[in-house]
Amino acid sequence: MKRTLLISAALLLLAGGALLSFLDWAKERPTIHYLSDLRTQVISPPPPAVRHGNLLTIRPQLFPLDYQSPAHLRLVLAAALDAARDAGLLNAQTLVVLPDHIGTWLLATGEKPEFYRARDRLEVRNWLLLGNPLLAMNVLLRNLDANRLDEALLRMKAEQMATDYQALFGGLAREYGVTLQAGSILLPEPRINGDGRLHSGSGPLWNLSLVFGPDGQITGEPFLQDWPWTSVRIPTQRVTVGDQQYLVERDWLPGWPQSRVQLPNGRTSPPLFLRGRLSWPIGGVPRGVALTPAQAPQLSSLPGTHLLNQWIEP
């Protein structure tokens, strides 16, 4: 009897030690040395003699490791804005527009190195569970299937995602002195408090898009779209820059999310979408839908981020 108790105690100690070792490993987030592709192709006609501002639509080329931290993502976007500034395309009358769901991928921030090297959905799921024991327990207790795992992760990280989204894109707008339509981000029951800060709740998911003014503060009304979406065509978002009015239109007609901007002079921008390789799923998106579509018409055959400038003429 005594021998049995000793063996049981030893096994419990071993199991406890293994559990503590696993928890220590799970919370480790070593820095990955990674060179972002900061190349930017600027496509712009010569400036007209008289102009009332300009529209910059950016198709950033992004890869999984660009989302290891908001600082990584900022490097890519800041390189594009630096190129625009060097070309004389940034001023107080400039509107910069980013693709939808550029903020949603902030759910991948701070994961283990193996996560960013995942080759398919199964590997993504496994590394999410191994790297997030609390999420794994939640999944097991709620009996969530693989298709709900990404939503569970998003909800677990939503408050930090909201903070990172506002800090990153509001900071870029302030630093470069432009009005920035910051693409969109999926959040549960998002709200803006009286202090002007974005927060998430615990209700249904919404696709949220904010506009930041040259002072880095939220300007205009937030765009909200129910999620999963109930129709292919989505209401427009109105953006005001000075005395100029723009309309952002969104749809999924080609099989991926894209947006277009109606300019004050009646023209429409080319479609805007993410470039690169981001193959993680997002809750509510049909399986097989590519959020960074390789088959979409491109502005240039050159690698890197593509930036299109359009002048607003009288």
C-alpha angles and dihedrals in degrees: 000000000000090000090052091051092050092050091048091049091049091050091049091050091050092048091047091049092048090050092050091048091051093049090050090050092046094056095047112108107179117194114258116215104226134164110218118214100248097174113129128192111207114202113189137146118229112280115263121238091252123029139165102208133299143252122232116193114189127203101191119202104227135178132188096267091054084074098050085103137356087248090063092051091047091056092061095045094043090052089056092048091046089055090050092049092049088053091053094248101125126084141126091283094054122112115201117196126193129195125269118268094021085123096044091069089066083090085081093060117123100010127143118279092250091061093064091052094052112133100199144010093272092057091046090054094046095050092046090055095044093046095045111045093174090053090048091053091049091050092050095045093048093040092230117180125227092267091062097045094087091052091049090053091048092052091048091053099032099109093050090045090054091050093047093047093054095041094047101044097032088051093051092050091051095044094051097035096234140121107256126197097202101209110240143293132202112234135162110251096335119202138175113226126216090266090062094251123138116233137172130228136196101260132094123323120264131188103233129192124186133190120216123202127219088272090060093247127125111266130189127005120318116249113234127186123181114245130251085033120245097208139026093236116062131201117267126255118225118218124187123202112178105308094337124102123207130184122209114207123193134194144154096215097124092049097265134067113271138160136203130199123222108215123217090249092060099259124122127222122238113266115285124217142141120280129202126043122314107149102163114120124245122210111264097018113120112250111257094033110127114218091192099042116202092195096057118113109263131213091225139008090226120103125248133047117336118217122188121195123199122185122223106227126189 
